[in-house]
Amino acid sequence: MRTTILKCAILVGFLSLLPASWMLLAGERPGAEPELIGTRTADAKAISVPTGFKLLISWKATCPSGMCNAVSVYKKDWPGGQPDYVTVIDLRYANLSNITGTESFAPCAIFGTKKVDTSDTGFWKAAKAKETSTSKLRVVINGAMFDDGKTPTPVAFGLKIAGIVRNYGYGTKNGVCGFTWEQGESNTLVFAFNTSSKSSWIGPYSKTQFDNKTPDQVGALNPQCCKSPTSYTKRTVVGIRDDNSDGTYETVLLFSSSYAKLTGVNGADDTLVQFGATTRAQLDGGSSTGLIVNGTAYITSSRAVPHAIAVFSP
């Protein structure tokens, strides 16, 4: 049976302030000192890495307490199976960027497609071009769902980049590009992030949400619905976490796997819960799933996609 360990700790003088749901977690091996995610400051939770996950690579940045993890990638190997990966991004010290193929006709845009690979025409090279002297490319994953029967293609549930709505989504009832709910209104979500405010958000889809001031937004789905959630296939799921309980979700978590289910114990959604994500959303999966870390393709998308999410840090 796959078990997980979650442990929250702050400085001793503040232990009584921790929520009860964090204090009652059990299952830690007596005497074990778990690897911790996040910073051990008086206002931050220290969350243990779930059982079986090992640090693959990380990049640090200067923070008030010294050096903190800006981007960390964890890997869990399964005997005779495909590994799971979780990328943890602290938006206080790292940033995300939406990358697309060639775009036409916003706000109902269609996009050219690329594979999430390291070829000259792939998304790694496209994202690499956005590097600066202080912001280096670390990770690229696939993003929005789309119509794989069309090239160029629209996205299913909306995409906003750098303050401009590129497409409200053909699979939503927004009255601009879409007129019906492809997967049901209650199952359609938005993953939003703001580099300037170092924050993220996941919540219900609406045209009003896309029209607000949050500059980058990606339409998504409930992580427990649709797309054969109990079947094993390639999966990409995003989660968010508030590490210092200030109401701002400054940590983004990305689950990537070549062989995972969405629901159930140790499924994609459950794995992000184990990592402390309080809200999750399903990005595109199947043949679209891709993960490139530090220039190495750990999962290569077997079909070209219109959108990817790139992770940068100092």
Backbone bond lengths (Angstrom), bond angles and torsions (degrees), N, CA, C in turn:
res aa  C-N    CA-C-N  psi(-1)  N-CA   C-N-CA  omega(-1)  CA-C   N-CA-C  phi
1 M - - - 1.459 - - 1.526 108.78 -
2 R 1.315 116.37 132.34 1.452 120.77 -179.99 1.525 108.57 -81.03
3 T 1.323 118.06 120.95 1.462 122.19 -179.86 1.508 109.89 -113.14
4 T 1.301 115.95 159.12 1.465 120.25 -179.64 1.501 110.42 -130.68
5 I 1.298 113.77 157.17 1.459 119.83 178.35 1.510 108.09 -126.75
6 L 1.325 115.68 125.98 1.458 119.45 172.13 1.528 107.62 -123.60
7 K 1.288 119.43 130.32 1.463 121.92 -178.95 1.516 109.20 -136.74
8 C 1.325 116.85 128.69 1.455 120.89 178.35 1.517 108.64 -113.14
9 A 1.329 116.88 132.95 1.458 118.99 178.86 1.504 109.93 -145.11
10 I 1.280 117.95 143.10 1.457 123.01 168.54 1.507 107.84 -130.87
11 L 1.305 119.53 -177.99 1.447 120.93 -176.57 1.521 111.03 -58.36
12 V 1.349 115.99 148.92 1.458 121.48 -169.55 1.519 111.86 -53.60
13 G 1.297 118.80 -40.17 1.452 121.11 -177.51 1.497 114.18 -64.96
14 F 1.351 116.46 -14.36 1.459 120.96 -177.60 1.512 112.48 -113.16
15 L 1.316 119.67 5.65 1.470 121.63 -175.44 1.519 111.94 -57.94
16 S 1.309 117.55 -34.44 1.460 120.27 -176.98 1.510 112.55 -67.95
17 L 1.329 116.41 -14.16 1.462 120.39 -179.06 1.502 113.28 -87.36
18 L 1.339 118.06 -9.21 1.463 120.20 -178.49 1.514 110.97 -67.62
19 P 1.355 118.33 142.82 1.453 121.33 175.89 1.522 110.51 -60.42
20 A 1.334 115.40 144.97 1.459 119.54 -177.75 1.506 112.33 -60.60
21 S 1.341 117.60 -33.43 1.463 120.60 -178.57 1.511 112.15 -62.28
22 W 1.352 116.71 -25.58 1.468 119.35 177.69 1.521 111.06 -86.05
23 M 1.337 118.52 -28.18 1.447 121.44 -174.52 1.521 112.74 -80.23
24 L 1.329 118.27 -18.46 1.446 121.53 -172.99 1.514 114.17 -97.13
25 L 1.334 117.95 1.43 1.443 120.66 -178.89 1.517 110.93 -68.53
26 A 1.353 115.65 139.57 1.459 120.04 -174.75 1.509 110.92 -129.72
27 G 1.357 115.67 176.54 1.445 120.55 174.15 1.498 114.18 111.17
28 E 1.325 118.72 -2.62 1.458 120.72 -179.56 1.518 110.41 -71.88
29 R 1.310 117.89 136.77 1.448 122.27 177.58 1.525 109.42 -64.52
30 P 1.346 119.98 129.60 1.466 121.04 -178.00 1.522 111.06 -54.09
31 G 1.328 114.90 131.33 1.455 120.17 177.13 1.517 114.27 83.87
32 A 1.347 117.71 -6.74 1.469 120.11 -177.69 1.516 110.14 -78.17
33 E 1.295 116.61 145.02 1.456 122.84 174.92 1.515 107.53 -113.54
34 P 1.354 118.32 100.81 1.461 120.24 -174.48 1.521 112.07 -69.58
35 E 1.325 114.66 152.81 1.457 119.26 171.52 1.517 107.64 -68.38
36 L 1.324 117.17 138.58 1.451 120.76 -173.84 1.513 111.52 -112.20
37 I 1.321 114.72 142.50 1.457 121.98 174.63 1.519 107.39 -100.66
38 G 1.310 117.36 140.56 1.452 119.70 176.05 1.517 111.57 94.11
39 T 1.312 115.98 -171.32 1.452 121.31 -175.64 1.516 110.15 -105.18
40 R 1.329 116.65 150.06 1.453 121.03 178.18 1.529 108.58 -96.88
41 T 1.303 116.72 64.88 1.450 121.34 177.50 1.517 108.67 -107.19
42 A 1.327 116.28 167.68 1.458 119.87 -175.15 1.514 112.90 -63.79
43 D 1.323 117.66 -21.08 1.457 119.23 -176.93 1.520 112.33 -114.40
44 A 1.330 118.12 19.35 1.465 119.87 -177.94 1.511 110.89 -128.22
45 K 1.335 115.96 143.50 1.455 121.41 175.27 1.521 109.21 -79.58
46 A 1.313 115.06 144.09 1.455 119.99 171.56 1.521 106.49 -108.57
47 I 1.310 116.10 115.38 1.466 121.46 -172.04 1.517 108.69 -111.06
48 S 1.323 116.48 126.63 1.452 119.18 -177.23 1.516 111.19 -73.84
49 V 1.307 115.91 147.92 1.458 121.62 176.40 1.525 108.40 -72.47
50 P 1.323 118.92 131.44 1.461 120.84 -179.45 1.522 112.77 -56.88
51 T 1.316 114.91 151.39 1.453 121.76 -178.95 1.525 111.42 -53.45
52 G 1.321 116.21 132.49 1.464 121.88 176.06 1.502 114.51 96.81
53 F 1.326 117.72 -20.36 1.464 120.57 179.37 1.524 110.01 -85.72
54 K 1.317 115.83 133.37 1.452 123.05 178.35 1.521 109.04 -122.27
55 L 1.327 115.26 146.22 1.461 119.63 179.16 1.519 110.16 -67.21
56 L 1.330 115.91 124.40 1.464 121.93 177.56 1.524 109.91 -88.88
57 I 1.327 115.88 -47.63 1.460 120.96 -179.28 1.519 108.18 -165.17
58 S 1.336 116.85 152.19 1.459 119.86 175.54 1.525 109.66 -148.64
59 W 1.330 114.58 158.47 1.458 122.32 175.97 1.516 107.81 -127.92
60 K 1.322 116.49 135.28 1.449 121.40 -176.15 1.524 110.98 -105.75
61 A 1.324 114.41 163.67 1.458 121.20 176.63 1.518 108.27 -144.46
62 T 1.304 116.12 158.21 1.459 120.76 178.43 1.525 109.97 -70.86
63 C 1.337 115.76 132.22 1.455 121.40 178.76 1.527 108.33 -137.91
64 P 1.326 119.71 172.63 1.464 120.89 -175.53 1.524 114.49 -56.24
65 S 1.331 117.57 -31.69 1.464 120.24 -177.83 1.525 112.76 -91.28
66 G 1.343 116.88 3.28 1.458 120.51 -179.87 1.513 111.34 130.82
67 M 1.339 116.16 -109.28 1.461 122.04 176.41 1.524 109.19 -118.12
68 C 1.332 116.33 129.41 1.456 121.68 -178.73 1.524 109.96 -122.71
69 N 1.331 116.11 157.46 1.452 121.06 176.68 1.528 109.93 -72.53
70 A 1.312 116.22 119.72 1.460 120.82 175.86 1.531 110.41 -86.94
71 V 1.334 115.89 -47.18 1.466 122.54 178.97 1.527 107.52 -137.59
72 S 1.316 116.72 130.34 1.464 121.65 177.21 1.524 108.60 -134.05
73 V 1.328 116.35 137.01 1.467 121.01 177.81 1.526 107.88 -117.86
74 Y 1.332 115.48 125.94 1.454 122.25 -179.78 1.532 109.93 -112.10
75 K 1.320 115.29 149.01 1.460 121.21 -177.54 1.528 109.86 -131.61
76 K 1.321 115.26 137.54 1.468 120.92 174.86 1.518 109.00 -123.31
77 D 1.321 116.86 118.66 1.454 121.95 178.08 1.524 110.40 -88.17
78 W 1.325 115.18 140.02 1.456 121.54 175.74 1.526 108.46 -113.86
79 P 1.322 118.39 130.58 1.476 120.48 179.60 1.527 110.86 -55.77
80 G 1.326 115.18 122.36 1.461 119.76 178.26 1.513 114.53 70.01
81 G 1.341 117.07 12.14 1.461 119.59 -177.12 1.512 112.61 -131.73
82 Q 1.315 115.44 -169.90 1.457 122.12 -179.81 1.530 109.70 -94.90
83 P 1.331 118.36 141.54 1.466 120.14 -178.81 1.522 113.11 -72.17
84 D 1.327 114.69 156.34 1.453 122.56 169.87 1.525 108.15 -101.99
85 Y 1.340 116.54 146.83 1.460 121.71 178.48 1.530 108.86 -128.16
86 V 1.319 116.20 140.40 1.464 121.38 172.37 1.522 108.29 -129.96
87 T 1.327 115.07 123.18 1.456 122.21 176.95 1.526 108.52 -100.96
88 V 1.324 116.85 125.36 1.462 122.67 -178.74 1.526 108.43 -109.74
89 I 1.339 116.34 121.57 1.466 121.89 -175.61 1.518 109.34 -120.25
90 D 1.318 117.27 121.39 1.455 122.26 174.29 1.525 107.85 -94.28
91 L 1.327 115.96 108.23 1.467 120.87 -174.19 1.523 113.16 -68.56
92 R 1.329 117.76 -8.91 1.466 119.41 174.08 1.527 111.05 -71.99
93 Y 1.342 115.70 -22.79 1.466 120.05 -175.31 1.527 112.83 -128.89
94 A 1.309 117.98 -3.81 1.462 123.16 178.69 1.521 108.21 -137.78
95 N 1.312 117.16 171.23 1.455 119.28 178.28 1.515 111.41 -144.88
96 L 1.324 114.59 159.81 1.457 123.17 178.62 1.522 109.80 -109.75
97 S 1.326 115.28 155.20 1.465 119.95 177.54 1.521 109.09 -144.76
98 N 1.333 116.19 133.89 1.458 121.79 173.57 1.528 109.62 -82.75
99 I 1.320 115.72 129.58 1.465 121.88 179.73 1.524 108.11 -122.56
100 T 1.329 117.91 136.96 1.465 120.45 178.38 1.522 110.63 -132.39
101 G 1.327 113.75 167.36 1.450 119.58 167.87 1.527 109.17 -74.15
102 T 1.321 117.17 -176.75 1.468 121.20 -178.90 1.518 110.56 -56.18
103 E 1.342 116.73 132.43 1.462 122.63 -171.81 1.520 111.94 -111.81
104 S 1.346 115.36 144.16 1.469 121.12 175.75 1.524 109.99 -143.92
105 F 1.323 116.77 144.72 1.464 124.43 165.98 1.530 115.52 72.74
106 A 1.333 119.90 38.01 1.472 120.66 171.63 1.538 109.06 -60.10
107 P 1.367 119.93 146.94 1.462 128.60 8.92 1.532 114.48 -92.05
108 C 1.297 117.00 20.57 1.469 120.46 172.63 1.524 107.12 -124.00
109 A 1.311 114.87 49.35 1.460 121.25 -168.57 1.522 113.03 -65.14
110 I 1.313 113.79 150.86 1.455 122.29 166.97 1.528 107.02 -114.41
111 F 1.326 115.90 153.04 1.457 120.15 -171.78 1.517 111.51 -130.26
112 G 1.310 115.51 141.59 1.445 119.88 166.30 1.520 109.25 -66.88
113 T 1.310 116.85 164.41 1.461 120.16 -174.18 1.536 112.05 -121.45
114 K 1.321 115.24 153.81 1.458 123.72 175.49 1.521 107.74 -141.46
115 K 1.302 116.74 160.44 1.454 119.92 173.49 1.530 109.61 -89.30
116 V 1.327 115.00 151.08 1.460 119.94 172.39 1.525 106.49 -81.79
117 D 1.327 114.85 83.48 1.463 121.85 -179.94 1.521 108.71 -148.15
118 T 1.319 116.05 -176.61 1.467 120.38 -176.10 1.525 112.77 -103.83
119 S 1.323 116.84 13.77 1.464 120.08 178.89 1.524 110.14 -69.29
120 D 1.316 116.42 170.00 1.462 120.79 -179.81 1.521 112.24 -64.40
121 T 1.327 117.34 -21.53 1.461 121.18 -179.39 1.524 112.34 -104.84
122 G 1.320 118.14 4.20 1.456 122.02 -175.67 1.519 113.41 -88.68
123 F 1.330 115.24 175.72 1.464 120.61 -175.98 1.522 113.50 -72.18
124 W 1.337 118.36 -25.07 1.462 117.89 177.74 1.524 110.27 -62.21
125 K 1.323 117.06 -46.82 1.466 121.00 179.94 1.531 110.68 -63.87
126 A 1.332 116.31 -39.40 1.467 119.51 179.69 1.525 110.91 -64.10
127 A 1.314 116.49 -41.08 1.465 119.98 179.23 1.524 111.58 -71.96
128 K 1.317 115.81 -34.83 1.467 120.80 -179.13 1.529 110.80 -58.40
129 A 1.308 115.87 -31.31 1.471 120.63 -179.16 1.521 112.23 -67.34
130 K 1.336 117.58 -14.19 1.463 121.14 -179.22 1.532 112.30 -93.20
131 E 1.321 117.80 1.88 1.453 120.69 179.09 1.536 111.38 -64.91
132 T 1.333 115.17 151.69 1.461 121.54 171.16 1.533 107.62 -128.45
133 S 1.305 116.32 -179.65 1.461 119.58 -179.29 1.521 112.52 -66.19
134 T 1.331 117.42 -20.98 1.465 121.47 -178.18 1.518 113.46 -115.28
135 S 1.317 117.44 2.40 1.462 121.17 -177.77 1.527 109.29 -139.31
136 K 1.334 115.81 107.27 1.459 121.89 -174.14 1.526 110.87 -108.82
137 L 1.315 115.21 143.09 1.455 121.18 179.80 1.525 110.59 -69.90
138 R 1.327 116.42 131.14 1.457 121.61 -178.92 1.536 113.02 -117.55
139 V 1.337 116.12 -44.17 1.469 120.54 -173.64 1.521 109.22 -143.68
140 V 1.329 116.30 145.15 1.467 122.47 170.19 1.523 108.38 -132.10
141 I 1.337 116.47 132.26 1.463 121.33 173.49 1.528 108.71 -129.66
142 N 1.326 115.91 165.75 1.463 120.32 174.53 1.519 110.17 -74.31
143 G 1.340 116.45 165.04 1.450 118.84 -175.48 1.517 115.52 -132.37
144 A 1.326 116.72 -106.46 1.457 123.04 -167.72 1.528 113.40 -67.99
145 M 1.336 114.73 148.92 1.463 121.17 172.48 1.527 109.35 -74.30
146 F 1.329 116.24 155.37 1.461 119.92 -172.72 1.522 109.96 -157.09
147 D 1.328 115.56 176.26 1.466 121.88 178.06 1.528 108.03 -91.19
148 D 1.346 116.24 101.67 1.469 118.79 -176.74 1.515 113.07 -76.91
149 G 1.336 117.08 4.46 1.453 120.68 175.78 1.516 113.27 -94.28
150 K 1.333 115.62 -0.04 1.462 119.78 -177.78 1.523 110.48 -128.79
151 T 1.334 115.77 142.82 1.466 121.75 173.93 1.530 108.35 -142.19
152 P 1.343 118.91 119.04 1.464 128.86 -7.15 1.527 110.89 -59.68
153 T 1.332 115.65 166.48 1.457 119.75 -171.31 1.523 111.84 -129.77
154 P 1.330 117.07 147.29 1.469 119.55 169.77 1.532 109.92 -85.32
155 V 1.333 116.68 166.50 1.462 120.45 175.15 1.522 108.98 -98.24
156 A 1.318 115.45 154.56 1.466 120.33 -171.06 1.518 113.36 -76.96
157 F 1.356 117.18 -43.07 1.466 119.11 -168.60 1.528 113.73 -125.55
158 G 1.323 115.82 21.81 1.452 119.65 171.44 1.521 114.78 101.00
159 L 1.331 114.80 152.12 1.463 121.62 179.14 1.531 109.33 -155.99
160 K 1.330 115.44 126.27 1.458 122.17 177.27 1.519 108.04 -125.24
161 I 1.319 116.73 131.99 1.460 121.11 -176.50 1.518 109.39 -132.91
162 A 1.335 115.95 127.97 1.470 122.51 175.16 1.522 112.08 52.15
163 G 1.338 116.22 40.34 1.454 121.31 175.27 1.505 115.94 87.17
164 I 1.327 118.40 -0.91 1.465 121.78 -178.19 1.521 109.73 -117.36
165 V 1.339 116.94 124.90 1.463 120.60 175.28 1.516 108.27 -71.97
166 R 1.312 116.18 115.68 1.462 121.02 -179.41 1.521 110.99 -86.62
167 N 1.347 115.81 -35.17 1.465 120.36 178.72 1.523 107.75 -160.43
168 Y 1.343 116.30 129.51 1.456 119.60 178.51 1.533 112.28 -78.72
169 G 1.320 117.16 -12.16 1.458 120.66 176.70 1.511 113.16 103.17
170 Y 1.337 115.84 122.80 1.464 119.07 179.78 1.527 111.72 -73.29
171 G 1.326 118.35 -18.13 1.461 121.36 -176.91 1.511 113.79 -96.87
172 T 1.335 117.20 19.34 1.455 121.58 179.20 1.517 110.17 -128.66
173 K 1.322 115.47 157.32 1.456 119.86 -179.36 1.528 108.79 -92.45
174 N 1.332 115.71 74.86 1.461 120.07 -175.38 1.519 113.32 -104.69
175 G 1.320 117.04 -9.46 1.459 120.40 177.04 1.512 114.99 77.98
176 V 1.338 116.92 3.78 1.458 120.68 179.36 1.524 109.72 -115.83
177 C 1.331 115.74 -62.95 1.463 120.68 -179.41 1.520 111.98 -108.76
178 G 1.319 117.01 -23.31 1.459 120.67 -177.50 1.517 111.30 -131.61
179 F 1.322 116.22 152.25 1.463 119.83 -174.29 1.530 112.55 -132.04
180 T 1.319 117.94 -1.31 1.462 121.25 178.30 1.530 108.60 -140.81
181 W 1.328 115.68 155.77 1.450 120.96 178.36 1.516 109.50 -88.34
182 E 1.310 116.80 107.03 1.461 121.34 -177.16 1.531 112.17 -62.95
183 Q 1.328 117.51 -39.98 1.457 121.70 -178.78 1.528 112.47 -119.43
184 G 1.306 117.20 16.46 1.455 120.87 -179.75 1.521 111.16 89.43
185 E 1.314 115.96 139.71 1.462 121.13 -176.06 1.527 111.74 -59.89
186 S 1.340 117.64 -43.51 1.460 120.74 -174.69 1.526 112.80 -69.10
187 N 1.323 117.69 -19.39 1.462 121.23 -178.35 1.524 113.36 -94.52
188 T 1.325 117.51 -4.41 1.456 120.91 -176.30 1.529 110.18 -97.17
189 L 1.329 115.81 124.18 1.459 121.83 -173.30 1.526 111.21 -123.61
190 V 1.317 115.07 175.00 1.457 122.45 175.32 1.529 108.64 -131.91
191 F 1.326 116.02 130.72 1.459 121.78 168.36 1.519 106.75 -102.19
192 A 1.326 116.67 118.87 1.462 121.58 -176.90 1.513 109.68 -122.22
193 F 1.339 115.93 148.30 1.456 119.77 175.60 1.521 109.98 -146.43
194 N 1.331 114.04 152.21 1.457 121.26 -176.86 1.525 108.33 -134.19
195 T 1.314 116.56 108.10 1.462 120.97 -178.30 1.518 111.38 -63.70
196 S 1.324 117.48 -37.66 1.467 120.79 -177.34 1.524 112.17 -65.62
197 S 1.335 116.88 -43.24 1.467 120.40 -179.00 1.525 112.39 -91.81
198 K 1.338 116.44 0.05 1.462 122.95 177.56 1.524 111.26 54.33
199 S 1.337 114.44 50.24 1.460 119.57 -173.56 1.522 111.16 -141.74
200 S 1.344 114.97 163.52 1.462 121.47 177.76 1.521 108.82 -142.01
201 W 1.326 115.99 168.65 1.466 121.08 -176.71 1.518 108.54 -159.32
202 I 1.322 116.42 143.86 1.467 122.37 170.65 1.518 107.10 -132.23
203 G 1.325 116.28 128.77 1.460 120.05 -179.66 1.511 111.22 -166.02
204 P 1.332 116.86 -172.23 1.461 121.31 -175.22 1.527 112.63 -63.24
205 Y 1.323 115.59 145.81 1.465 121.36 175.26 1.522 109.93 -73.76
206 S 1.329 116.38 140.86 1.461 122.99 165.57 1.510 107.72 -160.08
207 K 1.305 115.97 155.16 1.462 119.65 175.30 1.528 109.73 -62.95
208 T 1.324 116.09 -36.74 1.459 120.57 177.84 1.520 110.95 -60.07
209 Q 1.336 116.46 -39.81 1.458 120.15 177.73 1.529 110.92 -61.09
210 F 1.326 116.69 -45.12 1.459 119.67 179.77 1.525 112.03 -65.85
211 D 1.328 116.77 -27.60 1.454 120.39 -178.51 1.528 112.99 -85.53
212 N 1.335 118.33 -3.34 1.457 118.73 -178.81 1.531 110.65 -76.68
213 K 1.322 117.24 -171.02 1.462 120.70 -171.34 1.531 114.59 -82.65
214 T 1.327 117.90 -10.10 1.465 119.14 -179.40 1.519 109.26 -63.03
215 P 1.333 119.40 120.90 1.465 120.99 -167.24 1.521 115.69 -74.75
216 D 1.338 118.51 -27.83 1.455 120.48 -176.19 1.521 110.25 -127.73
217 Q 1.350 116.17 123.51 1.457 121.03 -176.56 1.531 109.25 -143.50
218 V 1.335 114.25 141.35 1.464 121.01 -178.33 1.522 108.33 -129.60
219 G 1.333 117.18 120.40 1.451 120.36 175.85 1.521 111.05 -66.23
220 A 1.340 116.43 143.61 1.455 120.97 -174.00 1.524 108.94 -150.65
221 L 1.334 116.14 -171.99 1.464 121.61 -179.70 1.524 110.66 -128.10
222 N 1.315 114.42 158.19 1.458 121.60 169.77 1.530 108.80 -51.50
223 P 1.331 119.23 130.76 1.464 120.06 -175.29 1.516 114.65 -73.33
224 Q 1.343 116.83 -5.29 1.456 119.57 179.96 1.521 112.38 -112.36
225 C 1.318 116.38 10.12 1.462 118.61 -178.43 1.531 111.32 -121.21
226 C 1.310 115.24 164.33 1.459 121.97 165.35 1.534 111.50 59.55
227 K 1.285 117.79 175.92 1.462 124.05 172.29 1.532 112.95 52.99
228 S 1.346 116.34 40.37 1.478 121.86 176.88 1.528 111.13 47.45
229 P 1.332 118.15 66.56 1.467 121.19 -169.57 1.526 115.36 -62.79
230 T 1.326 118.81 -22.02 1.468 120.04 -179.14 1.526 112.63 -96.58
231 S 1.329 116.90 0.19 1.464 120.82 -179.84 1.528 110.27 -92.86
232 Y 1.329 116.09 151.17 1.460 121.77 178.36 1.526 110.00 -89.98
233 T 1.309 115.95 122.55 1.459 122.54 176.51 1.530 107.53 -160.08
234 K 1.308 117.58 -173.11 1.462 120.39 176.62 1.532 109.60 -71.12
235 R 1.334 116.08 137.14 1.460 121.08 -176.21 1.530 111.23 -137.07
236 T 1.340 115.24 146.95 1.464 122.73 170.99 1.520 107.52 -136.96
237 V 1.330 116.16 122.03 1.466 121.44 -177.77 1.528 107.86 -135.40
238 V 1.336 116.37 143.14 1.458 121.71 178.86 1.523 109.45 -114.57
239 G 1.329 116.38 144.41 1.452 121.76 175.05 1.515 110.08 -136.34
240 I 1.335 116.61 164.69 1.461 121.14 178.69 1.522 109.32 -132.42
241 R 1.339 115.34 156.32 1.461 121.05 -174.70 1.531 109.50 -147.91
242 D 1.331 116.35 140.36 1.454 122.18 175.38 1.525 107.66 -103.19
243 D 1.324 117.28 101.08 1.456 120.37 -171.79 1.519 114.50 -77.73
244 N 1.322 118.78 -21.32 1.460 119.46 -177.89 1.531 113.03 -119.34
245 S 1.338 115.87 14.69 1.475 121.97 173.42 1.527 113.64 55.96
246 D 1.343 115.24 34.93 1.464 118.55 178.95 1.517 112.40 -100.88
247 G 1.343 116.46 5.83 1.457 120.90 179.44 1.512 114.40 89.10
248 T 1.341 117.36 -3.92 1.458 122.44 177.42 1.524 109.36 -106.71
249 Y 1.308 116.57 126.36 1.465 121.06 -179.56 1.527 108.62 -88.43
250 E 1.330 114.41 91.05 1.461 120.25 -174.04 1.520 113.08 -91.09
251 T 1.324 117.77 -7.25 1.461 120.50 -178.56 1.522 110.99 -114.36
252 V 1.328 115.86 128.55 1.467 123.06 177.74 1.527 108.12 -111.66
253 L 1.327 116.16 137.41 1.462 121.86 179.42 1.518 109.17 -122.82
254 L 1.321 116.67 133.77 1.460 122.03 -178.04 1.524 109.58 -120.78
255 F 1.325 116.44 118.87 1.461 121.94 176.49 1.522 109.07 -95.78
256 S 1.334 116.52 131.49 1.466 122.07 177.91 1.520 108.77 -136.49
257 S 1.329 116.23 134.85 1.464 119.60 178.31 1.516 110.30 -157.24
258 S 1.328 115.29 147.87 1.472 120.79 175.01 1.513 111.88 -85.43
259 Y 1.354 116.65 -10.41 1.464 118.86 -174.78 1.521 108.83 -157.13
260 A 1.328 115.27 89.78 1.461 119.78 -178.72 1.521 109.70 -152.14
261 K 1.309 115.19 154.28 1.456 120.29 170.21 1.520 107.78 -95.31
262 L 1.318 116.82 164.80 1.456 119.81 178.23 1.519 111.28 -81.73
263 T 1.329 116.38 -44.71 1.456 121.63 -170.27 1.521 111.70 -109.27
264 G 1.322 115.39 170.21 1.455 120.69 177.57 1.517 112.19 87.96
265 V 1.332 115.22 172.61 1.460 121.32 -177.95 1.522 110.60 -58.57
266 N 1.322 115.82 127.98 1.466 124.38 -179.99 1.520 113.98 64.28
267 G 1.339 117.12 15.34 1.455 120.07 168.56 1.526 109.17 -72.52
268 A 1.318 116.59 177.48 1.462 120.67 -176.43 1.522 111.55 -58.65
269 D 1.335 116.98 -46.48 1.458 120.77 -178.42 1.526 110.59 -65.02
270 D 1.327 117.01 -46.59 1.464 121.34 -179.50 1.528 111.54 -63.04
271 T 1.322 117.27 -37.66 1.464 120.19 179.58 1.524 110.92 -61.20
272 L 1.334 117.11 -42.82 1.461 119.25 178.60 1.523 111.67 -68.23
273 V 1.332 117.44 -32.38 1.465 120.24 173.24 1.527 109.72 -61.48
274 Q 1.338 116.24 -42.26 1.460 120.62 178.17 1.534 111.48 -61.12
275 F 1.313 116.57 -31.59 1.462 121.37 177.44 1.533 112.13 -81.94
276 G 1.321 117.07 0.50 1.459 120.56 175.76 1.510 115.94 98.18
277 A 1.331 118.23 3.40 1.469 120.46 -179.95 1.524 109.90 -68.47
278 T 1.314 117.06 126.45 1.456 120.85 -179.12 1.526 112.47 -90.74
279 T 1.323 116.75 -22.24 1.462 121.73 178.20 1.519 107.99 -138.12
280 R 1.343 116.17 138.01 1.459 120.81 -177.04 1.525 110.38 -133.89
281 A 1.344 115.90 160.43 1.459 122.02 175.95 1.521 109.12 -148.58
282 Q 1.306 114.90 148.30 1.465 121.86 -177.76 1.528 110.81 -92.29
283 L 1.315 116.18 122.05 1.463 121.26 171.50 1.517 108.79 -91.30
284 D 1.328 117.57 -174.55 1.459 119.16 -178.52 1.530 109.46 -65.58
285 G 1.320 115.68 151.86 1.457 120.34 -179.28 1.516 110.61 -137.19
286 G 1.328 116.44 -150.19 1.454 120.41 -179.01 1.510 111.50 59.69
287 S 1.298 116.39 -135.74 1.465 121.49 -176.81 1.526 113.29 -67.56
288 S 1.348 116.28 -11.16 1.467 119.65 178.49 1.516 112.65 -80.35
289 T 1.329 118.03 -24.01 1.456 121.42 -172.71 1.521 111.71 -59.98
290 G 1.336 114.58 129.48 1.460 120.91 177.52 1.508 110.09 -148.38
291 L 1.319 116.92 147.63 1.458 122.28 178.11 1.521 109.00 -145.42
292 I 1.324 115.61 119.08 1.460 121.42 175.98 1.518 107.75 -121.00
293 V 1.313 116.85 127.56 1.456 122.61 -178.20 1.524 108.66 -125.03
294 N 1.320 115.83 119.45 1.461 121.30 176.67 1.530 112.22 54.76
295 G 1.324 115.98 35.98 1.455 120.91 177.81 1.514 115.45 86.16
296 T 1.333 117.38 -0.55 1.471 121.65 177.96 1.521 109.75 -107.40
297 A 1.328 117.07 127.87 1.462 121.65 179.48 1.522 109.31 -84.29
298 Y 1.315 116.35 108.28 1.463 121.17 176.20 1.516 110.67 -86.49
299 I 1.331 116.59 -31.50 1.463 122.51 171.29 1.522 106.24 -137.50
300 T 1.307 117.63 124.44 1.467 122.01 179.26 1.517 109.63 -105.41
301 S 1.333 116.73 128.37 1.462 119.43 177.14 1.521 109.47 -66.93
302 S 1.315 115.55 133.69 1.466 119.28 -179.79 1.520 112.26 -89.51
303 R 1.329 117.80 -5.05 1.457 120.75 172.10 1.513 109.09 -130.19
304 A 1.303 115.56 152.74 1.457 120.69 178.69 1.531 109.82 -74.00
305 V 1.323 116.02 144.13 1.464 121.92 -176.90 1.529 109.53 -128.49
306 P 1.337 117.66 158.45 1.469 119.61 -176.91 1.523 114.75 -86.17
307 H 1.345 116.68 -13.75 1.466 118.82 -169.04 1.523 110.76 -147.34
308 A 1.314 115.50 141.87 1.457 121.90 174.84 1.525 108.60 -140.13
309 I 1.331 115.29 160.88 1.461 122.03 177.01 1.532 107.47 -114.91
310 A 1.319 116.41 126.27 1.449 122.34 -179.46 1.522 110.00 -108.16
311 V 1.328 115.27 144.80 1.462 122.25 -178.92 1.521 108.48 -115.35
312 F 1.339 116.65 128.36 1.461 122.19 -178.97 1.529 109.21 -124.60
313 S 1.332 115.53 150.35 1.470 120.13 173.33 1.530 108.21 -153.16
314 P 1.334 117.34 167.60 1.471 119.97 178.57 1.528 112.24 -61.85
